[in-house]
Amino acid sequence: MRSRRDWRGAVLRSAAVVISTVGLAAGIAAAFAPPAAAATGPGTGPGTGPGTGRPGTVRT
């Protein structure tokens, strides 16, 4: 049986990996997007930052 702390660490690690993956995907999509689409503005800002999450910084 895992302790509550073990579960919390696993959940935080999973969340960090998911956030990093989403941020990476957003960055790749932005890099390959046509300049005209990037210039439209709405919705381009959010989602660029979450890729900074570093799974290695999560302490269990």
GUKE-205960 format. One record per residue (C-alpha): x, y, z; residue in three letters. Coordinates in pm, 1 decimal, padded with zeros to 6 digits. Layout:
N
u  v  w  nulo
X  Y  Z  ala $
...
end
This chain:
60
u  v  w  nulo
00000.0  00000.0  00000.0  met $
00139.8  00334.3  -00096.8  arg $
00145.8  00617.0  00149.2  ser $
-00036.3  00941.0  00080.4  arg $
00296.7  01114.6  00021.6  arg $
00395.5  00860.8  -00247.2  asp $
00067.6  00914.1  -00430.8  trp $
00105.7  01291.9  -00409.8  arg $
00457.0  01274.9  -00552.9  gly $
00343.1  01053.0  -00839.0  ala $
00052.9  01284.2  -00921.0  val $
00275.7  01592.1  -00914.6  leu $
00531.2  01420.5  -01136.9  arg $
00261.8  01319.1  -01383.8  ser $
00118.1  01670.9  -01388.2  ala $
00463.1  01821.6  -01450.4  ala $
00524.5  01585.2  -01742.2  val $
00182.4  01657.5  -01894.4  val $
00229.1  02034.8  -01858.1  ile $
00575.9  02013.5  -02010.7  ser $
00444.2  01804.2  -02299.8  thr $
00160.7  02049.5  -02365.4  val $
00403.4  02341.6  -02357.5  gly $
00642.6  02164.4  -02593.5  leu $
00359.4  02081.3  -02834.1  ala $
00243.5  02444.6  -02825.8  ala $
00596.6  02562.9  -02896.2  gly $
00635.6  02325.2  -03189.6  ile $
00295.7  02426.7  -03328.1  ala $
00388.5  02795.2  -03295.4  ala $
00720.9  02734.3  -03470.7  ala $
00553.0  02568.3  -03768.1  phe $
00249.0  02797.4  -03783.2  ala $
00229.4  03039.8  -04076.7  pro $
00319.6  03398.1  -03977.3  pro $
-00029.6  03518.5  -04073.4  ala $
-00190.4  03282.3  -03820.7  ala $
00050.1  03394.5  -03548.3  ala $
-00035.6  03757.9  -03618.5  ala $
-00406.0  03710.6  -03542.4  thr $
-00335.6  03737.6  -03170.5  gly $
-00623.1  03577.3  -02977.4  pro $
-00525.9  03253.8  -02811.2  gly $
-00162.3  03265.8  -02917.0  thr $
-00028.2  03381.3  -02580.0  gly $
-00164.5  03125.4  -02331.8  pro $
00000.0  02787.9  -02353.2  gly $
00344.1  02911.7  -02448.8  thr $
00461.7  02931.8  -02087.0  gly $
00366.0  02593.6  -01935.2  pro $
00653.8  02424.5  -02117.8  gly $
00890.6  02564.0  -01854.6  thr $
00777.5  02302.5  -01601.5  gly $
01074.5  02083.5  -01512.1  arg $
00981.8  01733.4  -01390.4  pro $
01316.5  01704.0  -01215.0  gly $
01228.4  01978.8  -00968.0  thr $
00936.9  01786.3  -00815.3  val $
01031.4  01654.9  -00471.7  arg $
00862.8  01352.9  -00320.9  thr $
end
